[in-house]
Structure formats: C-alpha cells, structure tokens
Amino acid sequence: MPEIPRISNAEWEVMKIIWSNCEISSINIIQQLKDKSQWKPATVKSLINRLLNKNVIGFNKLGYEYFYFPLVSEDECIKLESKSFVNRVFNGSIKSMLLTFAQSEEISETDIAELKNILEQSKKTKG
C-alpha cells in the first residue's frame, strides 16, 4: 500500500465530509463547511486541490461538475495521525500517553471498564 501523506487540520475538515459521503461535489462540501468555518469557496477549492495532489481523494466528472471520493480510508488516516501524535508528543510511548490522559481527565467507570476490555482483547490477539 502506498504511504499516506500527512493531512493538515484544514484538510481534515474537508476529508471528514468526503468520508461521510460516497461522492460529493465541491459545492456540497462548501455548503457543509459554511456552518463550521469562515472559509471562502476559493479556500475550500484550494484544500480540495491539495488533497487531489496528495492522492488522498479522487474525482469523477459528470458534465461540468466534479464529484470527489476518498482514496484512503478514515481508519488508515486516524492510525497514521495517532502514531505521529504518540511519537511526536510522547516519544513513542503509549503508556505515557495513557497515563497523561488518565491523570488529567475525568474517566468514568464505564470508560475504565471499556478500556480494560480493549486491553484484554489486544492481549489475547497478540499473545
């Protein structure tokens, strides 16, 4: 599989919309971003072009309109960003990350139980 390029924060906002639709036009992307940002249509189109140049989205042309679709999955990008974050902020230590979050945020008993279950499942698949 080809390497997935880094996606900027602004590009993530566009990708979230593209991931949630099978194919979507730039007009519809602009419309959906209107409530979330103050970006002008030209800015959104520039972000779309950057994503096209990074080969994370593709397009189909129908008449005069272009419809965009993802070439990489949201899960793949989340994994890449998560790994990058852990490496950059916690020197690659997931343990340090979890300890920091556990100590700084209120975690409910339900969340703790879910995390324990996830860790147990991970342990079974690796061991």
KAKA-V654984 format. One record per residue. N is the residue number from 1. RES is the residue in three letters. PHI is phi in degrees with one decimal (* if undefined). PSI is psi in whole degrees, -180 to 180 (none if undefined). D_FIRST is the distance of its C-alpha to the first C-alpha in Angstrom with 2 decimals. Layout:
BEGIN
n;res;phi;psi;d_first
N;RES;PHI;PSI;D_FIRST
N;RES;PHI;PSI;D_FIRST
END
This chain:
BEGIN
n;res;phi;psi;d_first
1;MET;*;136;0.00
2;PRO;-66.4;154;3.82
3;GLU;-68.0;138;6.52
4;ILE;-86.6;127;8.67
5;PRO;-73.9;159;12.15
6;ARG;-66.9;142;15.27
7;ILE;-114.9;129;17.25
8;SER;-70.1;166;21.04
9;ASN;-58.3;-43;23.48
10;ALA;-64.7;-41;24.76
11;GLU;-64.5;-34;21.38
12;TRP;-58.9;-40;20.81
13;GLU;-61.9;-41;24.04
14;VAL;-68.6;-43;22.91
15;MET;-61.9;-38;19.54
16;LYS;-56.6;-40;21.58
17;ILE;-70.9;-43;23.59
18;ILE;-65.2;-41;20.80
19;TRP;-62.8;-31;19.08
20;SER;-85.7;2;22.54
21;ASN;-131.6;147;23.09
22;CYS;-64.8;-54;21.60
23;GLU;-143.1;142;22.51
24;ILE;-146.5;142;24.82
25;SER;-83.6;162;26.89
26;SER;-63.0;-34;27.47
27;ILE;-60.8;-43;31.02
28;ASN;-71.2;-35;29.99
29;ILE;-62.8;-47;27.59
30;ILE;-58.2;-44;30.55
31;GLN;-61.2;-44;32.88
32;GLN;-69.3;-30;30.86
33;LEU;-82.5;-15;30.56
34;LYS;-56.0;-40;34.27
35;ASP;-78.6;-22;35.42
36;LYS;-94.9;-23;32.90
37;SER;-144.7;168;33.22
38;GLN;-101.8;18;35.65
39;TRP;-68.1;139;33.13
40;LYS;-78.3;157;34.52
41;PRO;-53.1;-37;32.76
42;ALA;-63.5;-35;31.98
43;THR;-65.5;-45;30.15
44;VAL;-63.2;-42;27.95
45;LYS;-64.3;-35;27.27
46;SER;-64.8;-41;26.35
47;LEU;-63.5;-41;23.83
48;ILE;-60.9;-44;22.36
49;ASN;-63.4;-39;22.23
50;ARG;-62.7;-41;20.50
51;LEU;-66.7;-38;17.76
52;LEU;-62.9;-44;17.57
53;ASN;-65.5;-28;17.45
54;LYS;-84.2;-3;14.56
55;ASN;60.0;37;12.63
56;VAL;-102.2;-13;12.55
57;ILE;-133.4;157;15.18
58;GLY;-125.6;-178;16.39
59;PHE;-147.9;155;19.95
60;ASN;-121.4;138;22.38
61;LYS;-102.8;129;25.85
62;LEU;-128.1;105;28.89
63;GLY;67.2;-124;32.09
64;TYR;-96.4;1;32.17
65;GLU;-107.3;143;29.78
66;TYR;-104.6;137;26.03
67;PHE;-118.0;125;24.11
68;TYR;-99.5;147;20.91
69;PHE;-144.4;154;18.08
70;PRO;-75.8;144;14.95
71;LEU;-104.0;-14;11.48
72;VAL;-126.5;148;10.14
73;SER;-80.9;156;12.07
74;GLU;-62.1;-40;14.94
75;ASP;-60.0;-43;14.18
76;GLU;-60.8;-43;10.85
77;CYS;-69.8;-38;13.00
78;ILE;-64.5;-43;15.92
79;LYS;-61.8;-43;14.33
80;LEU;-62.6;-47;13.27
81;GLU;-65.0;-39;16.79
82;SER;-63.2;-45;18.49
83;LYS;-63.8;-43;17.23
84;SER;-61.5;-43;18.20
85;PHE;-62.7;-48;21.51
86;VAL;-62.3;-43;22.36
87;ASN;-65.6;-44;21.70
88;ARG;-71.5;-45;23.62
89;VAL;-93.5;-36;26.50
90;PHE;-116.8;19;26.95
91;ASN;51.5;36;25.80
92;GLY;82.3;4;23.07
93;SER;-95.0;106;25.71
94;ILE;-65.1;-37;25.01
95;LYS;-57.4;-47;28.59
96;SER;-60.7;-41;30.01
97;MET;-61.5;-49;28.17
98;LEU;-62.8;-41;29.47
99;LEU;-62.9;-42;32.92
100;THR;-62.0;-47;33.09
101;PHE;-66.9;-41;32.24
102;ALA;-64.7;-36;34.55
103;GLN;-82.1;-22;37.37
104;SER;-104.8;-12;37.11
105;GLU;-122.8;151;36.56
106;GLU;-77.3;125;38.60
107;ILE;-116.8;125;36.78
108;SER;-74.8;163;38.40
109;GLU;-60.7;-36;39.19
110;THR;-63.1;-45;36.84
111;ASP;-61.5;-43;33.92
112;ILE;-61.6;-44;34.91
113;ALA;-62.5;-42;35.07
114;GLU;-64.6;-43;31.61
115;LEU;-63.2;-42;30.14
116;LYS;-60.6;-43;31.99
117;ASN;-62.5;-44;30.66
118;ILE;-62.2;-45;27.01
119;LEU;-64.3;-39;27.65
120;GLU;-64.5;-43;29.41
121;GLN;-63.5;-41;26.61
122;SER;-63.1;-41;24.12
123;LYS;-63.5;-41;26.68
124;LYS;-67.7;-39;27.04
125;THR;-74.3;-24;23.38
126;LYS;-96.4;-21;23.14
127;GLY;-104.9;none;26.60
END
